[in-house]
Amino acid sequence: MFLRKLMPNEYVESIHDIEIDQLRKRQIRAIITDLDNTLVEWDRPLATPEVEEWFTRLREAGIQVTVVSNNKQERVLRFCQPLGVNFIWAARKPTSQAFIRAVQEMNVEIEETVVVGDQLFTDVLGGNLLGFYTILVVPVTDTDGFWTRFNRLMERFVLYWMRKKGMITWKNKT
């Protein structure tokens, strides 16, 4: 069923609620994360101190990170380069190429990798199609670009049906 491909394995308020110790216990060695409205607002050029600290904690835990974004090179480079974080821009999520490239570059298996993002139709769907463990986060801001606004409208419809069918029990925050 198509709705199941849109169903994240986990749902959290923010990246800061992802339990790094639990990831390590599950032998997770890598995270593929979205950038805009997952890590910071879509119009914030640089990482906040809290996001920088999150990356530091992941490194200390031995977990690699690659930012996989549908955004342009300039945007993703400007954010990731100061952090020393690997990235893939113009990823065309939910297609599989960028996800596969990320695990290859990090030299990890899909089973050792978590996909984190704020959108069902790009991050969660793309991760689920390849068998990744997926974590949906609440967008860090209520404002979005045009296409993301359209996706959010569709997401609300899908989340409504998932809730109606008893597939999800969490409170709708997206």
C-alpha positions as CSV (number, residue, x, y, z in Angstrom):
1,M,0.0,0.0,0.0
2,F,1.3,3.4,-1.0
3,L,0.4,5.0,2.4
4,R,2.9,2.6,4.1
5,K,5.7,4.0,2.0
6,L,4.9,7.5,3.4
7,M,4.9,6.2,7.0
8,P,8.0,7.1,9.0
9,N,9.5,4.7,11.5
10,E,9.7,7.4,14.1
11,Y,8.3,10.9,14.6
12,V,10.0,13.5,16.8
13,E,9.7,17.3,17.5
14,S,13.2,18.1,16.3
15,I,16.6,16.6,15.5
16,H,17.5,17.4,19.1
17,D,15.0,14.7,20.2
18,I,16.7,12.0,18.3
19,E,18.4,9.8,20.9
20,I,21.9,9.3,19.8
21,D,22.5,6.6,22.4
22,Q,19.6,4.7,20.9
23,L,21.0,5.0,17.4
24,R,24.4,3.6,18.7
25,K,22.6,0.7,20.4
26,R,20.9,-0.1,17.1
27,Q,24.3,0.0,15.4
28,I,23.5,3.0,13.3
29,R,26.7,4.4,11.8
30,A,25.3,7.2,9.6
31,I,22.6,9.8,9.2
32,I,21.3,11.2,5.9
33,T,19.5,14.4,6.8
34,D,17.6,17.0,4.9
35,L,18.6,20.6,5.4
36,D,15.8,23.1,5.0
37,N,13.2,23.1,7.8
38,T,14.8,20.0,9.2
39,L,18.1,21.4,10.5
40,V,17.4,25.1,10.2
41,E,14.8,27.4,8.7
42,W,14.8,27.3,4.8
43,D,16.0,30.9,4.8
44,R,18.7,30.7,7.5
45,P,22.1,30.5,5.8
46,L,24.2,29.0,8.6
47,A,23.8,26.5,11.4
48,T,22.6,27.6,14.8
49,P,24.9,26.8,17.8
50,E,22.4,24.1,18.7
51,V,22.7,22.4,15.3
52,E,26.5,22.7,15.5
53,E,26.4,21.0,18.9
54,W,24.2,18.2,17.4
55,F,26.8,17.6,14.7
56,T,29.5,17.5,17.3
57,R,27.6,15.0,19.4
58,L,27.1,12.8,16.4
59,R,30.8,12.9,15.5
60,E,31.7,12.0,19.1
61,A,29.3,9.0,18.9
62,G,31.0,7.9,15.7
63,I,28.0,8.6,13.5
64,Q,28.7,10.1,10.1
65,V,26.3,12.7,8.5
66,T,25.6,13.6,5.0
67,V,23.2,16.4,4.2
68,V,21.0,15.5,1.2
69,S,19.1,18.5,-0.1
70,N,17.0,19.2,-3.1
71,N,18.2,22.8,-2.9
72,K,20.9,24.5,-5.0
73,Q,24.7,24.0,-4.6
74,E,25.3,27.5,-3.3
75,R,22.7,27.1,-0.5
76,V,23.9,23.7,0.6
77,L,27.6,24.5,0.3
78,R,27.3,27.7,2.3
79,F,25.6,25.8,5.2
80,C,27.7,22.6,5.2
81,Q,31.2,23.8,4.4
82,P,31.8,25.7,7.7
83,L,30.6,22.5,9.6
84,G,32.8,20.2,7.6
85,V,29.8,18.1,6.7
86,N,29.5,16.1,3.5
87,F,26.6,17.0,1.3
88,I,24.7,16.3,-1.9
89,W,22.8,19.1,-3.5
90,A,20.0,19.0,-6.2
91,A,19.3,15.5,-4.8
92,R,15.9,15.1,-6.6
93,K,14.4,13.4,-3.6
94,P,12.5,11.1,-3.4
95,T,14.5,9.5,-6.2
96,S,17.1,7.0,-5.0
97,Q,20.4,8.3,-6.6
98,A,21.4,10.7,-3.8
99,F,20.5,8.3,-1.0
100,I,22.6,5.5,-2.6
101,R,25.5,7.9,-3.3
102,A,25.4,9.1,0.3
103,V,25.7,5.5,1.8
104,Q,28.4,4.7,-0.7
105,E,30.4,7.8,0.1
106,M,30.1,7.1,3.9
107,N,30.9,3.4,3.3
108,V,27.9,2.2,5.2
109,E,25.0,-0.1,4.6
110,I,21.4,1.0,4.3
111,E,20.6,-1.0,7.5
112,E,23.3,1.1,9.4
113,T,21.8,4.4,8.2
114,V,18.9,6.6,9.3
115,V,17.1,9.2,7.1
116,V,15.9,12.3,8.9
117,G,13.7,14.9,7.3
118,D,10.6,17.1,7.6
119,Q,8.7,16.0,4.5
120,L,6.8,12.8,3.8
121,F,7.0,13.1,0.0
122,T,10.7,13.6,-0.2
123,D,12.6,12.5,2.8
124,V,10.4,9.7,4.2
125,L,9.2,8.3,0.9
126,G,12.8,8.4,-0.6
127,G,14.2,6.6,2.5
128,N,11.4,4.1,2.8
129,L,11.6,3.1,-0.9
130,L,15.2,1.9,-0.3
131,G,14.6,0.3,3.1
132,F,16.1,3.0,5.4
133,Y,14.9,3.6,8.9
134,T,13.2,7.0,8.6
135,I,12.6,9.7,11.2
136,L,10.1,12.5,10.5
137,V,10.7,15.8,12.3
138,V,8.4,18.8,12.8
139,P,9.5,21.6,10.4
140,V,11.5,24.2,12.3
141,T,9.3,27.0,10.8
142,D,5.8,27.4,9.4
143,T,7.0,29.2,6.3
144,D,8.1,27.4,3.1
145,G,8.9,27.9,-0.5
146,F,6.1,27.5,-3.1
147,W,6.6,23.8,-3.9
148,T,7.1,22.9,-0.3
149,R,3.8,24.6,0.6
150,F,2.1,22.4,-2.0
151,N,3.8,19.3,-0.5
152,R,2.6,20.3,3.0
153,L,-1.0,20.6,1.8
154,M,-0.7,17.0,0.4
155,E,1.0,15.8,3.6
156,R,-1.9,17.1,5.7
157,F,-4.3,15.1,3.6
158,V,-2.1,11.9,3.8
159,L,-1.7,12.3,7.6
160,Y,-5.5,12.7,7.9
161,W,-6.0,9.4,6.1
162,M,-3.2,7.6,8.1
163,R,-4.8,8.7,11.3
164,K,-8.3,7.7,10.1
165,K,-7.0,4.2,9.2
166,G,-5.3,3.9,12.6
167,M,-1.8,3.9,11.1
168,I,-0.5,6.8,13.3
169,T,-1.3,7.8,16.8
170,W,0.9,10.9,17.3
171,K,-0.6,14.4,17.3
172,N,-0.5,16.0,13.9
173,K,2.1,18.8,14.0
174,T,3.0,19.2,10.4
